[in-house]
Amino acid sequence: MIFSFFRHRPLPLHRSTASSKPPSRSKFKDHFVIGVHYRGTDKVLEGPRLEYYKVAASVFQYVIDYKLKDFKVYIATDESEFLKFMKSLFGPRVLYIPAFRSVTHEPTHLVNNNPYRQGEEALMDCLLLSHCQVLFRTTSNLSLWSTYFNPYLTVIPLSNRYGM
């Protein structure tokens, strides 16, 4: 589909700004990977804020319904508190890239002084989400684009824009 119009070069997933290496698609190979994209910060202007526990409850319910045993949870988020919350529940099953995240609920694009790096991190999140087996997503164009990269991706929407 979309790849008939262009091809993307592999992203430099070996680059890291933190002490841990970001996950590569190879970490996804032998596991069922649940993607979770939680866009917080300024998305409350477009739709109601979703409480963290509701996201986690949806993921837990999916795991129970499909009797998943060997699974990972890839987290793409702009909020460090959400990542911390999900790590507290899913522990070592959580995968994520070391990215700039808001600690104050202020939009990252307003406080990050490195837009190139932020764009690179967003693209890595988008592409890694497209390699998950299922995607839980809040309202956001980033995770919407994951479905263009993988039109067969199962998507479970967690929120809607106002008026929809």
Kinemage of the C-alpha trace (Angstrom):
@kinemage 1
@onewidth
@group {chain A} dominant
@subgroup {mainchain}
@vectorlist {calphas} color= white
{ca met a 1} P 0.000 0.000 0.000
{ca ile a 2} L 1.876 3.035 1.263
{ca phe a 3} L 5.218 1.339 0.608
{ca ser a 4} L 4.470 1.302 -3.100
{ca phe a 5} L 5.020 5.079 -3.017
{ca phe a 6} L 8.162 5.263 -0.880
{ca arg a 7} L 10.535 3.241 1.220
{ca his a 8} L 11.994 4.193 4.549
{ca arg a 9} L 15.564 3.568 5.515
{ca pro a 10} L 16.121 1.728 8.782
{ca leu a 11} L 16.142 4.160 11.660
{ca pro a 12} L 19.270 4.393 13.768
{ca leu a 13} L 17.765 2.425 16.635
{ca his a 14} L 21.227 1.911 18.068
{ca arg a 15} L 21.387 5.600 18.989
{ca ser a 16} L 20.482 6.244 22.548
{ca thr a 17} L 20.385 9.268 24.781
{ca ala a 18} L 19.915 7.172 27.904
{ca ser a 19} L 21.898 4.374 29.463
{ca ser a 20} L 19.592 1.685 28.097
{ca lys a 21} L 19.333 0.753 24.453
{ca pro a 22} L 16.006 1.241 22.702
{ca pro a 23} L 14.145 -1.886 21.644
{ca ser a 24} L 14.573 -2.994 18.085
{ca arg a 25} L 12.139 -5.056 16.067
{ca ser a 26} L 14.232 -8.106 16.999
{ca lys a 27} L 12.907 -7.783 20.587
{ca phe a 28} L 9.442 -8.234 19.073
{ca lys a 29} L 10.306 -11.470 17.224
{ca asp a 30} L 9.446 -14.226 19.674
{ca his a 31} L 6.710 -12.415 21.557
{ca phe a 32} L 3.201 -11.228 21.073
{ca val a 33} L 3.681 -7.461 21.330
{ca ile a 34} L 0.878 -5.209 22.488
{ca gly a 35} L 1.438 -1.631 21.410
{ca val a 36} L 0.095 1.168 23.584
{ca his a 37} L 0.147 4.752 22.416
{ca tyr a 38} L -0.894 7.170 25.127
{ca arg a 39} L -0.891 10.776 24.041
{ca gly a 40} L -1.533 13.003 27.017
{ca thr a 41} L -0.334 16.586 27.532
{ca asp a 42} L -2.128 18.865 25.063
{ca lys a 43} L -4.414 16.193 23.566
{ca val a 44} L -6.996 17.180 26.187
{ca leu a 45} L -7.766 20.072 23.827
{ca glu a 46} L -8.973 17.546 21.224
{ca gly a 47} L -10.582 14.888 23.387
{ca pro a 48} L -11.171 13.898 26.997
{ca arg a 49} L -8.156 12.802 29.012
{ca leu a 50} L -8.077 9.061 29.575
{ca glu a 51} L -7.085 7.924 33.044
{ca tyr a 52} L -4.026 5.683 33.181
{ca tyr a 53} L -5.802 2.828 34.936
{ca lys a 54} L -8.377 2.587 32.118
{ca val a 55} L -5.607 2.026 29.589
{ca ala a 56} L -3.998 -0.630 31.782
{ca ala a 57} L -7.366 -2.299 32.427
{ca ser a 58} L -7.992 -2.530 28.665
{ca val a 59} L -4.601 -4.165 28.119
{ca phe a 60} L -5.082 -6.581 31.034
{ca gln a 61} L -8.528 -7.529 29.719
{ca tyr a 62} L -7.054 -8.252 26.269
{ca val a 63} L -4.343 -10.442 27.841
{ca ile a 64} L -6.999 -12.364 29.796
{ca asp a 65} L -9.414 -12.678 26.857
{ca tyr a 66} L -6.720 -14.038 24.533
{ca lys a 67} L -4.926 -16.040 27.242
{ca leu a 68} L -1.573 -14.441 26.428
{ca lys a 69} L 1.373 -15.780 28.369
{ca asp a 70} L 4.505 -14.681 26.523
{ca phe a 71} L 3.839 -11.066 25.635
{ca lys a 72} L 5.531 -7.682 25.732
{ca val a 73} L 3.965 -4.225 25.960
{ca tyr a 74} L 5.532 -1.542 23.792
{ca ile a 75} L 4.777 1.913 25.218
{ca ala a 76} L 4.849 5.077 23.122
{ca thr a 77} L 3.930 8.136 25.166
{ca asp a 78} L 4.715 11.784 25.697
{ca glu a 79} L 4.193 11.489 29.466
{ca ser a 80} L 6.891 10.075 31.741
{ca glu a 81} L 4.317 9.403 34.474
{ca phe a 82} L 2.320 7.118 32.172
{ca leu a 83} L 5.443 5.130 31.304
{ca lys a 84} L 6.290 4.828 34.998
{ca phe a 85} L 2.726 3.680 35.755
{ca met a 86} L 2.771 0.990 33.058
{ca lys a 87} L 6.229 -0.218 34.141
{ca ser a 88} L 4.919 -0.585 37.696
{ca leu a 89} L 2.149 -2.886 36.420
{ca phe a 90} L 3.833 -4.826 33.614
{ca gly a 91} L 7.441 -4.762 34.849
{ca pro a 92} L 10.049 -6.264 32.524
{ca arg a 93} L 7.436 -6.878 29.824
{ca val a 94} L 7.509 -3.143 29.019
{ca leu a 95} L 9.513 -1.994 26.008
{ca tyr a 96} L 10.059 1.664 25.078
{ca ile a 97} L 12.591 3.947 23.486
{ca pro a 98} L 14.577 6.404 25.606
{ca ala a 99} L 12.788 9.546 24.474
{ca phe a 100} L 12.119 13.027 25.740
{ca arg a 101} L 8.882 12.909 27.766
{ca ser a 102} L 6.969 15.529 29.686
{ca val a 103} L 7.229 15.433 33.460
{ca thr a 104} L 4.825 18.359 33.962
{ca his a 105} L 2.013 17.494 31.497
{ca glu a 106} L 3.288 20.375 29.370
{ca pro a 107} L 3.365 19.464 25.647
{ca thr a 108} L 6.780 18.164 24.661
{ca his a 109} L 6.859 20.176 21.441
{ca leu a 110} L 6.710 23.357 23.534
{ca val a 111} L 9.519 22.452 25.949
{ca asn a 112} L 11.876 20.270 23.902
{ca asn a 113} L 14.694 22.318 22.406
{ca asn a 114} L 15.731 19.625 19.922
{ca pro a 115} L 12.964 19.283 17.309
{ca tyr a 116} L 15.051 16.991 15.064
{ca arg a 117} L 15.553 14.496 17.895
{ca gln a 118} L 11.881 14.741 18.848
{ca gly a 119} L 10.860 14.021 15.258
{ca glu a 120} L 13.240 11.069 15.079
{ca glu a 121} L 11.848 9.665 18.333
{ca ala a 122} L 8.278 10.105 17.096
{ca leu a 123} L 9.080 8.272 13.871
{ca met a 124} L 10.766 5.426 15.775
{ca asp a 125} L 7.691 5.108 18.016
{ca cys a 126} L 5.387 5.151 14.992
{ca leu a 127} L 7.322 2.457 13.137
{ca leu a 128} L 7.755 0.256 16.196
{ca leu a 129} L 4.023 0.516 16.934
{ca ser a 130} L 3.362 -0.668 13.380
{ca his a 131} L 5.250 -3.899 14.187
{ca cys a 132} L 3.034 -4.779 17.145
{ca gln a 133} L 0.302 -7.408 16.840
{ca val a 134} L -2.341 -5.164 18.387
{ca leu a 135} L -2.405 -1.430 19.071
{ca phe a 136} L -4.273 0.308 21.875
{ca arg a 137} L -4.347 3.988 21.002
{ca thr a 138} L -5.620 7.294 22.220
{ca thr a 139} L -6.513 9.993 19.720
{ca ser a 140} L -3.336 10.907 17.844
{ca asn a 141} L -1.999 11.139 14.329
{ca leu a 142} L 1.225 9.364 15.325
{ca ser a 143} L -0.471 6.058 16.087
{ca leu a 144} L -2.864 6.585 13.188
{ca trp a 145} L 0.182 6.593 10.899
{ca ser a 146} L 1.264 3.264 12.379
{ca thr a 147} L -1.809 1.800 10.721
{ca tyr a 148} L -0.724 3.208 7.346
{ca phe a 149} L 2.640 1.476 7.718
{ca asn a 150} L 0.817 -1.732 8.677
{ca pro a 151} L -2.760 -1.791 7.361
{ca tyr a 152} L -3.292 -5.241 8.937
{ca leu a 153} L -2.603 -3.985 12.453
{ca thr a 154} L -5.457 -4.682 14.875
{ca val a 155} L -6.411 -1.367 16.480
{ca ile a 156} L -8.340 -0.821 19.693
{ca pro a 157} L -9.260 2.852 20.051
{ca leu a 158} L -9.299 4.071 23.635
{ca ser a 159} L -10.602 7.578 23.088
{ca asn a 160} L -12.374 9.796 20.572
{ca arg a 161} L -12.053 13.421 19.634
{ca tyr a 162} L -14.671 15.802 20.951
{ca gly a 163} L -17.775 15.759 18.766
{ca met a 164} L -17.135 12.290 17.319
